Amino acid sequence: MSDRTLVLDGRKTRWDEGDMPLRLPPRSGAAFTLNAGSTLRIIDPEGEQVADLTAFVRNDLREWLSAGRSMDYANRIYPNKGDVLYSNRSTPMLKIVNDTAGRHDFLLAPCSPEMFRKLYGIEDPRPSCFTNLVKNLAPFGVCANAIPTTLNLFMNVVPAPDTGELTIGVPHSRAGDSVSLRAETDLLVGLTACSAEKSNNGSFKPIDFSIRRSSGVGG
């Protein structure tokens, strides 16, 4: 696929500079390329909406954004402005260059049909972040088994200090809050507007995103 190809909710389309920013409808997803030095900005336009993000090194899809490596090297569970996010091979992939929301994590896997069934007893077919990532990344050659734990943007998960039990709280993000991540190498990115009610304070809302393109990586 060309460098300007975008897969949005399973449909391949042409992505020109004049088309940005783009909107992910509630409970949908997209996949696209992100060149080294370019900055991806993810916006929560209405507030309290989680976005799941994953990424792969474009010239080798066996290298992906690693929750474990990123938390290990940052020495914290909540990534902050200035933090670098790493691959499973310890390659720098993304750097958080701006953040007005202040709370994101790698603590939970993307919601999936299996998760809805095991945790909530929901058997009926419904959208999920996992299926949206699979659908949109498949045209780029990424298979379902390659989808890792995502970076959960705007999500508010709090571990109990004594037991480590996780509580999913209301996202801290307000309408218009955003986080910007600069690509440290050429990437393929998957992004969703989360489909789990509990993560989004009981509702489903859109996610906006845009790219500021650059020819090289800065400091």
C-alpha positions in Angstrom: 0.0 0.0 0.0 1.1 3.5 -0.7 2.3 5.9 2.1 -1.0 7.8 1.8 -3.3 4.9 2.2 -5.7 4.9 5.1 -8.0 2.0 6.2 -10.9 3.6 8.0 -13.5 1.2 9.6 -12.4 -1.5 7.2 -12.5 0.6 4.0 -9.4 1.6 2.1 -9.3 5.3 1.1 -6.9 8.0 -0.1 -5.7 10.2 2.7 -4.5 13.7 1.5 -3.1 16.5 3.6 -6.3 18.5 3.2 -8.5 15.8 4.7 -7.0 16.1 8.2 -8.1 15.9 10.9 -10.1 12.7 10.6 -12.8 11.4 12.9 -13.3 7.9 14.1 -17.0 7.3 14.7 -17.9 5.7 18.0 -16.8 2.0 18.3 -14.8 2.1 15.1 -11.1 2.1 14.1 -8.5 2.9 11.5 -5.0 2.0 10.4 -2.4 4.1 8.6 1.3 4.7 8.1 3.3 7.3 10.2 6.7 8.4 9.0 9.7 8.9 11.3 9.6 12.5 12.6 5.9 13.0 12.0 3.6 13.7 14.9 0.3 11.9 15.5 -2.2 13.9 17.5 -5.2 12.1 19.1 -8.1 14.2 20.3 -11.0 13.4 22.6 -13.5 15.8 21.1 -16.3 15.3 23.6 -14.5 14.1 26.7 -14.3 10.8 28.7 -13.6 8.6 25.6 -10.8 6.1 25.5 -8.7 5.4 22.3 -6.7 2.2 21.9 -3.4 2.6 20.0 -0.9 0.0 18.7 2.0 0.3 16.3 4.4 -1.9 14.3 7.7 -1.1 12.7 6.8 -0.7 9.1 9.7 -2.7 7.5 9.3 -5.6 9.9 5.8 -6.3 11.3 7.3 -8.7 13.8 8.4 -5.7 15.8 5.5 -4.0 17.7 4.8 -1.5 20.5 5.5 -3.3 23.8 3.7 -2.5 27.0 6.3 -4.3 29.1 9.3 -2.7 27.6 7.7 0.8 27.7 6.7 0.5 31.3 10.0 -1.1 32.3 12.2 1.7 30.8 9.9 4.5 32.0 9.7 2.9 35.5 6.0 3.8 35.8 2.7 2.5 34.7 1.3 5.8 33.4 3.3 7.2 30.5 3.9 10.9 30.6 5.0 13.8 28.4 8.6 13.2 27.4 8.4 9.4 27.7 9.6 7.2 24.9 7.6 4.1 24.0 9.5 1.1 22.9 9.1 -2.0 20.8 9.5 -5.7 21.8 13.1 -5.4 20.6 13.7 -2.2 22.6 13.6 0.1 19.6 12.3 3.6 20.3 8.9 3.8 18.5 7.0 6.9 19.7 7.7 9.8 22.0 5.0 11.7 23.9 5.6 15.3 23.0 2.5 16.9 24.3 -0.4 15.8 26.6 -3.3 17.8 28.0 -5.1 14.8 29.5 -2.5 13.4 31.8 -3.7 9.8 32.2 -3.0 6.9 29.9 -1.8 3.3 30.5 -0.8 -0.1 29.1 -2.6 -2.0 31.8 -5.4 -3.8 30.0 -5.7 -5.6 26.6 -8.0 -4.2 23.9 -11.6 -5.2 24.5 -12.7 -8.2 22.5 -15.6 -10.6 22.0 -14.0 -13.0 24.5 -13.6 -10.3 27.1 -17.2 -9.2 26.8 -18.2 -12.9 27.2 -15.9 -13.7 30.1 -16.3 -10.6 32.2 -19.8 -9.4 31.4 -21.6 -12.5 30.0 -22.4 -10.7 26.7 -22.8 -13.3 23.9 -24.3 -11.2 21.2 -22.0 -9.9 18.4 -20.8 -6.3 19.0 -17.9 -4.0 18.1 -14.7 -4.3 20.0 -11.3 -2.6 19.9 -9.6 -6.0 19.1 -11.9 -6.7 16.1 -11.6 -3.1 14.9 -7.8 -3.4 15.0 -7.8 -6.7 13.2 -10.2 -5.5 10.5 -8.2 -2.3 9.8 -4.6 -3.7 10.1 -5.3 -6.8 8.0 -4.9 -5.0 4.7 -1.4 -4.1 5.7 -0.5 -7.7 6.5 -1.0 -7.8 10.3 -2.8 -10.9 11.5 -5.0 -11.2 14.6 -2.5 -13.1 16.6 0.0 -10.2 16.2 -2.2 -7.6 18.0 -0.4 -6.8 21.3 -1.7 -5.1 24.5 -2.5 -1.5 23.4 -1.6 1.9 24.7 -4.9 2.9 26.3 -5.1 6.7 25.7 -7.3 8.7 28.1 -8.1 5.6 30.1 -8.2 5.8 33.9 -7.2 2.5 35.6 -6.1 2.6 39.2 -4.4 -0.3 41.0 -5.1 -0.9 44.7 -1.9 -0.3 46.7 -2.2 -3.4 48.8 -3.6 -6.1 46.4 -3.0 -4.6 42.9 -6.6 -5.1 42.0 -7.6 -2.8 39.1 -10.4 -0.3 39.2 -11.6 1.3 35.9 -12.5 4.9 36.6 -14.0 7.7 34.6 -11.4 9.1 32.1 -9.8 12.3 33.1 -10.0 13.7 29.6 -12.3 16.7 28.9 -13.7 17.8 25.6 -10.7 18.8 23.3 -8.0 17.2 25.4 -5.3 15.5 23.3 -2.0 13.7 23.3 0.7 14.0 20.6 3.2 11.2 19.8 6.1 11.6 17.5 7.2 8.6 15.4 10.9 7.7 16.1 10.9 5.3 13.1 8.6 4.5 10.2 5.5 2.9 11.7 2.2 1.3 10.9 -0.4 2.5 13.4 -3.8 1.1 14.5 -6.2 3.3 16.4 -9.7 2.8 17.8 -12.5 4.7 19.5 -13.0 2.2 22.4 -16.1 0.0 22.4 -16.2 -0.9 26.1 -18.8 1.1 28.1 -17.0 0.7 31.4 -13.9 2.4 30.1 -15.9 5.4 28.7 -18.2 6.3 31.6 -21.1 4.4 30.1 -21.2 5.9 26.6 -19.6 5.7 23.2 -18.1 8.8 21.5 -15.8 9.6 18.6 -12.1 10.1 18.5 -10.3 12.6 16.2 -6.8 12.4 14.9 -4.4 14.3 12.7 -0.8 14.0 11.5 1.8 16.8 11.2 4.2 15.4 8.7 7.9 15.9 8.8 10.9 14.6 6.8 13.1 13.7 9.8 13.3 13.0 13.5 14.1 15.9 15.8 15.3 16.1 19.4 
